Amino acid sequence: MTAKDKAESKMKTFLNWLKANGAIFDKVDYPVYVNGVRSAVAKEVIEPGEAFIFIPNNLLITVEHARTSELEEVFKSHDQLFVSSPDRDFFILIVFFLFERTTKKEDSFWHPFFEQLPNPKYPALWDPKLLLELDDPELLISLKSSKDKVEKDWENVQKLMDLYPHYFMNVTRADFDWAVYNVSTRCFDAPPTTANVPLCDALNHKNRSKIQHMFVHKNLHLQSNKIYLYETDYETFYYDESESKQHVNVARLFREDTVADASLVQGQYPDPPEQHPDCF
């Protein structure tokens, strides 16, 4: 089997995994290769404000999923890394990616997702000679700062490997670099949680992109209301009968989560019902 055949097989497995777990993306053709670059294209007209990809919450990799996983004791034992640090969410997800991919491997629920992810190098880790060709002093300073942070994160991962060898027995620097790239460039970091959203991560979702997301999970939003002093009324938010296509579209296909159990709010979500999955 050639490298191309292997890549196509992994992608087919990933798309089947999405569909088997309730994802809906019938208006999008993915992957389509444009000049050798993996892309997503619309198969039909998508109106402004229309929701066109629906990913059930149990497919998301969130900070809450990580904190309530087998790594719970790790995250609870190092407040400096996982609570007080301003970059805690990203580091939590980096550690969780490493555990799921290198320790659990095929046993990971997200294995089909991990297998099709790209493996380029994070720009801050490019060869210094190549970076000098950018001829942009301010960008170089920013990349230097990013590189220093990445190296500090790697030092902390190595310490975790020493403390918890049963969780991180197979982690290499290449694995770490892969996790840094995919968490840093593919996650959504807007409230109510930082999350990697399979398939949606393939779309351009930078701050100024016209592609926006809506996280439909009332209990997590209510937590954000308390933390950030928001005053959004989530009892009616997803059922707005106005002209907003996004609200109407979401209300037609999905419901917000109404589970009251605090443990579920923290991320131990049940498998959503097929006809009304909570969604991203």
URLINQUI-V19970 format. One record per residue. N is the residue number from 1. PSI is psi in degrees with one decimal (NA if undefined). NEAR is the number of other C-alpha atoms within 12 Angstrom. D_FIRST is the distance of its C-alpha to the first C-alpha in Angstrom with 1 decimal. Layout:
n=[N N]
psi=[PSI PSI]
near=[NEAR NEAR]
d_first=[D_FIRST D_FIRST]
//
This chain:
n=[1 2 3 4 5 6 7 8 9 10 11 12 13 14 15 16 17 18 19 20 21 22 23 24 25 26 27 28 29 30 31 32 33 34 35 36 37 38 39 40 41 42 43 44 45 46 47 48 49 50 51 52 53 54 55 56 57 58 59 60 61 62 63 64 65 66 67 68 69 70 71 72 73 74 75 76 77 78 79 80 81 82 83 84 85 86 87 88 89 90 91 92 93 94 95 96 97 98 99 100 101 102 103 104 105 106 107 108 109 110 111 112 113 114 115 116 117 118 119 120 121 122 123 124 125 126 127 128 129 130 131 132 133 134 135 136 137 138 139 140 141 142 143 144 145 146 147 148 149 150 151 152 153 154 155 156 157 158 159 160 161 162 163 164 165 166 167 168 169 170 171 172 173 174 175 176 177 178 179 180 181 182 183 184 185 186 187 188 189 190 191 192 193 194 195 196 197 198 199 200 201 202 203 204 205 206 207 208 209 210 211 212 213 214 215 216 217 218 219 220 221 222 223 224 225 226 227 228 229 230 231 232 233 234 235 236 237 238 239 240 241 242 243 244 245 246 247 248 249 250 251 252 253 254 255 256 257 258 259 260 261 262 263 264 265 266 267 268 269 270 271 272 273 274 275 276 277 278 279 280]
psi=[129.3 167.7 -37.5 -42.5 -41.6 -43.9 -41.8 -37.4 -42.9 -39.6 -41.1 -43.3 -41.5 -47.9 -37.8 -36.7 -43.6 -51.1 -40.3 -24.4 17.1 6.0 144.9 119.4 43.3 -11.9 1.7 135.9 117.3 135.0 149.9 132.1 117.7 112.9 37.9 -1.5 129.4 125.7 168.0 137.4 152.6 135.7 -17.6 175.6 130.8 117.5 155.0 130.8 0.6 130.3 129.9 -4.3 133.7 118.8 116.8 147.9 -29.8 -11.6 -18.0 148.4 102.0 166.1 -36.9 -40.9 -45.1 -46.7 -25.3 16.7 -169.4 -18.6 11.4 -43.3 -33.4 -48.7 -27.7 -13.8 -2.1 75.7 -34.9 -33.3 -39.9 2.3 -58.0 -18.7 134.8 -20.2 23.1 -39.2 -45.0 -38.2 -37.3 -45.4 -35.3 -47.4 -41.1 -41.7 -45.7 -44.2 -48.0 -38.3 -39.6 -24.8 -50.9 -32.3 -122.6 -18.7 -10.2 135.7 -33.4 11.7 -45.7 -33.9 -49.0 -38.1 -28.0 0.3 149.0 166.8 49.7 -178.8 138.0 133.0 -37.6 -17.6 9.4 161.7 129.5 -35.6 -37.9 -38.7 -36.0 -26.0 -14.6 -29.0 47.5 94.9 -43.8 -41.1 -39.2 -39.3 -43.3 -43.3 -35.5 -42.4 -42.4 -40.7 -41.5 -39.9 -43.3 -43.0 -37.2 -39.9 -39.6 -39.7 -42.2 -36.5 -41.0 -38.4 -40.0 -35.5 -38.7 -38.1 -32.1 64.7 -26.3 -19.1 -28.9 46.1 -22.6 14.4 128.9 169.8 -36.1 -39.6 -44.3 -46.5 -38.9 -44.8 -42.7 -46.7 -49.3 -30.8 -43.6 -32.1 -10.8 -2.8 155.7 125.1 26.1 152.0 151.0 -1.5 157.1 129.9 149.6 128.5 102.4 136.5 -51.5 -26.7 -16.0 -11.7 156.1 111.8 36.0 169.7 -37.5 7.4 148.2 -10.0 118.5 167.1 156.8 123.7 110.9 91.0 93.3 -43.3 -38.1 -37.6 -38.2 -35.6 -42.8 -36.6 -44.1 -41.7 -45.4 5.4 34.9 161.8 28.5 135.1 95.9 -1.6 -30.3 -10.4 -45.6 -3.8 27.8 126.2 17.5 -166.5 1.4 110.2 -36.2 -46.2 -47.1 -42.4 -45.2 -42.4 -31.7 -36.0 -24.5 164.6 157.4 158.7 136.8 17.2 133.9 -14.8 123.7 -34.3 -31.9 -35.5 -32.4 -9.4 -3.8 69.9 141.6 163.8 126.6 148.8 143.6 -40.1 -20.8 60.5 140.3 148.6 167.3 NA]
near=[8 8 9 12 11 14 20 21 18 23 27 20 21 29 28 19 26 32 22 16 29 30 36 31 29 23 19 26 22 26 26 18 13 11 7 9 12 21 20 23 22 19 15 12 14 20 16 15 20 24 35 36 38 41 40 41 43 33 39 37 45 41 41 32 36 38 31 25 30 23 31 24 18 31 30 19 16 21 15 17 28 30 20 14 15 13 23 25 35 37 40 43 42 43 46 44 46 41 40 35 34 32 27 24 23 16 14 23 24 33 29 30 35 37 31 28 29 25 19 18 22 26 27 28 28 21 16 16 11 13 22 18 13 17 13 12 13 13 17 23 17 16 24 22 17 23 25 16 20 30 20 16 29 28 17 23 37 24 19 28 25 16 17 23 18 18 30 31 23 24 34 20 22 19 29 38 32 33 41 39 31 36 38 32 29 31 36 37 28 20 24 32 37 30 40 44 39 42 41 36 32 31 30 21 22 20 13 8 10 14 24 24 34 36 40 37 38 31 30 35 32 29 22 22 18 14 14 13 11 15 15 17 16 26 19 16 26 32 24 19 16 14 13 19 21 32 29 22 27 35 28 20 30 34 34 33 33 24 21 15 15 17 18 24 30 27 32 27 34 22 20 26 19 19 17 24 32 38 40 42]
d_first=[0.0 3.8 6.7 8.1 5.9 6.5 10.0 10.6 10.0 12.3 14.7 15.0 15.8 18.3 20.0 20.4 21.8 24.3 25.5 25.8 28.1 30.3 29.1 30.4 29.0 29.6 31.1 28.2 25.0 22.3 20.1 21.2 20.3 23.4 23.3 20.0 21.6 20.5 23.7 25.5 27.9 30.7 30.4 34.2 37.3 37.5 41.2 42.6 42.6 40.4 38.0 34.7 32.2 33.1 31.4 33.0 34.4 32.6 29.3 30.9 30.8 34.5 36.9 38.5 35.4 34.9 38.6 38.7 35.5 35.3 36.0 39.4 41.4 39.7 40.6 44.1 44.9 44.4 46.4 46.3 42.6 42.1 45.4 47.6 45.0 44.8 41.0 40.6 38.5 35.7 35.9 35.9 32.6 31.1 32.0 30.9 27.4 27.1 28.3 26.1 22.9 23.5 25.8 25.1 21.3 19.9 23.6 24.4 25.2 23.7 20.3 18.5 20.6 20.0 16.2 16.2 19.1 19.0 19.7 22.2 25.5 28.7 31.1 33.7 31.4 30.6 31.9 35.7 35.9 33.6 35.8 38.9 37.8 38.2 42.0 42.8 45.1 45.1 41.3 41.0 43.5 41.6 38.3 40.2 41.6 38.1 36.8 39.8 39.1 35.4 36.5 39.1 36.6 34.4 37.6 38.3 34.8 35.3 38.7 37.2 34.6 37.7 39.6 36.9 34.4 33.5 32.2 30.6 29.6 26.2 26.9 26.2 27.5 24.0 23.9 27.4 26.7 23.9 26.4 29.2 27.3 26.1 29.5 31.6 30.0 28.9 31.8 34.8 37.9 40.7 42.9 42.9 39.9 37.2 33.9 30.2 29.6 26.0 25.3 28.8 27.8 25.7 29.0 31.5 34.0 36.1 39.8 40.8 38.0 39.3 36.7 38.4 37.8 40.0 39.5 41.1 42.4 46.1 46.7 44.6 46.5 49.8 48.9 48.4 51.7 53.4 51.6 51.9 55.1 53.5 55.6 53.0 53.9 50.7 52.5 52.6 50.0 47.1 49.5 51.2 52.6 53.0 51.2 48.3 45.2 43.2 45.7 46.1 42.4 41.7 44.8 43.7 40.4 40.9 43.6 44.2 43.9 47.2 46.5 49.5 48.1 47.9 44.9 42.9 44.1 42.6 39.2 38.7 38.2 38.0 35.4 37.0 38.3 36.0 38.7 40.0 37.4 38.5 36.4 35.6]
//
